[in-house]
Amino acid sequence: MLEIKNLHVKLADEDKVILKGLTLTVPKGEVHAIMGPNGSGKSTLAYVLAGREGYEVTDGDILWNGESIIEMEPDERAAKGVFLAFQYPMEIPGVAGLTFLRTATNAVRKKRELTEMTTPEFMKFVKEKAAKLNIDFEMLKRPVNVGFSGGEKKRSEILQMAMLEPTLCVLDETDSGLDIDALKVVSDGVNALRGPDRAMLVITHYQRLLNHIVPDKVHVLADGRIQKTGGKELALELEKSGYAEFTGKAA
Amino acid sequence: MTVQMLSTKAEQAILASFEANAAKLPGGAAVAALRRAAIGAFASKGLPSRRVEEFKYTDLKANVKDVLPLATGGGTGDAATSLGAHFGPEFAANAVVFADGRGVAAKAGVTCLADTLGNAPDWVAAALADAELSASSDLLLNTALFSDGAVIDIAAGAEVAEPIVIVATATDNAMTALRHVIRVGAGAKATIVEIERAPEGSGARQSSALTQIAIGDGAEVVHIKVVETHKGSLHLSHWQVNLGANVTYKPFQMTLGEGLARNGLNVLFNGQHSTFDYGAASIVHGTGHADSSLIVDHKVPHCTSRELFKTVLDGQARAVFQGRVIVRPNAQKTDGKQMAQALMLSPDAEFDSKPELEIYADDVVCGHGSTAAEIDPDLVFYCTSRGIPTAVARGLLIESFIGEAIDKVEHEGLREALGGIARDSLTA
């Protein structure tokens, strides 16, 4: 279970406060959506969960399975099952996709006290997962994300997610830059990972992703706090009424 | 031209060393006269200082304080142990080893210069006397002092399948000077690898290696150099390259360690439709200093030159890249591109990058770029968010940076050996 308690976050090298007492609980087996206007702190929440530098937690805590993760390095969090699918996946020139996947998969397995995969085991595993996401295996021989289209990058993120078998999946604007076909492939990939042991936090600006990845709960994030929580129908309401109600309240 | 008075202790010691060793150095009267003329010219020029443009960032006059005794042989070395861990036995079998300035392990197809000097073939004698070499005092010094070197003559049309490997080793506290003279006949194919060994733990040494290579029409040559340095070592390398027409010449130079190394490379396009495709990777540690200074002379039309220089610097290490590209007035349709990139692992590291494009023709495509950057923290975060520990992530990113240059080496065994050497140096 993910428990975010009264989380206050500011930028490390500026006085700008972004999250102002965010409280949220996502039980295992559930998918929660976070919706909100631009600048509400959605991406900050995603980065703080994954442990990116540049943010300072000034108050509150983040517990994953009862354990505080805010002091952990990103790789420790990954070993504990935290995975962030980036809004803008990064390109790593010179590192082949397969090398990257194998290094990551085995690093995580090692920390989880599982045996590292041999080359044939790894190749079988990656081929199987890539095929499900319509990813051309040849693409994985190229440097990570270099020259990939927006859709290819997002599928590559979901492939990494499938390979690392996380238990807390945070998807940051996974629908941005996707056409309708790519959206379906990516959503199917995410839905395939839904399960009783996995919690998911789907961050999105628009409702359309939630037609494909149907959430158990929808939270509205504005001005650094959860302003409203409801069922999946809340997303449809927001699509009609917009975020004005919440930004107005915030002001 | 002004005549500079000898001023440094080192320069005086070099002249004294020449006088003491002249009688022992190989060669007949003609070579002796060549040496005498070279040391005379050196005496008036002195060691190159920062006022000499090619040595702007590597001031030998200021840096060379002591001169080590000249070694002219007597060392031992065998290819199997001299090559280092990453070159397999298949390379050892093809290696010619020079220990303390004298060939000790020969191979078919390679003659030791010292053995042929008494009766040198005309092309070798002409190469030794090449006027181009009298321009710079580091080269004059090599002419005055060289004690041996490899003579390689590849016949027209020959395809030499295995790389020819030249290894130079030296005992501590010695100065050595080697001269390699190479001729590749028209249409021939060959790979030549030079390795300057200074393994971890060795002491002070000073070495000079001057390679002259003339490549005939239509030939394809891969030419690799690995320079190991360590604290207290000085290596001066220079390649003087003459290309015929329709030649493909692919040099690759790797410099590693904490010593002082300079890799000069002058390439002259003498025939049309030739390609010069240069790659370099240097990994400089601590107080090390590695200089690569190129002069690419497009004398004729329709030639292509490519340079990719990459360096990783830590501590107070310093790398220099000078890429001078001359496009002569009639060298139309020249296609020249240059890129120099440094990855700075420390705020005290320094990268001096100086592209110099001198273009006198009007129908050419020439470009250059240069970057110096730290490891991108966003990329490190991306890797660590996937469970890769920070140190491993940084290693992966550094390796990929330098790997882009190493990937230019097409020979799989050599590419893997170079990759292994780079990895060892990066984790040292």
Interface residues (C-beta under 8 A of the other chain):
Chain A: A50 G51 R52 E53 E73 P74 D75 R77 A78 A79 F83 L84 F86 P89 M90 I92 P93 G94 V95 T99 F100 T103 A104 T105 A107 V108 K111 P143 Q160 L164
Chain B: P377 D378 L379 F381 Y382 C383 T384 S385 R386 G387 I388 P389 T390 V392 A393 L396 L397 E399 S400 F401 G403 E404
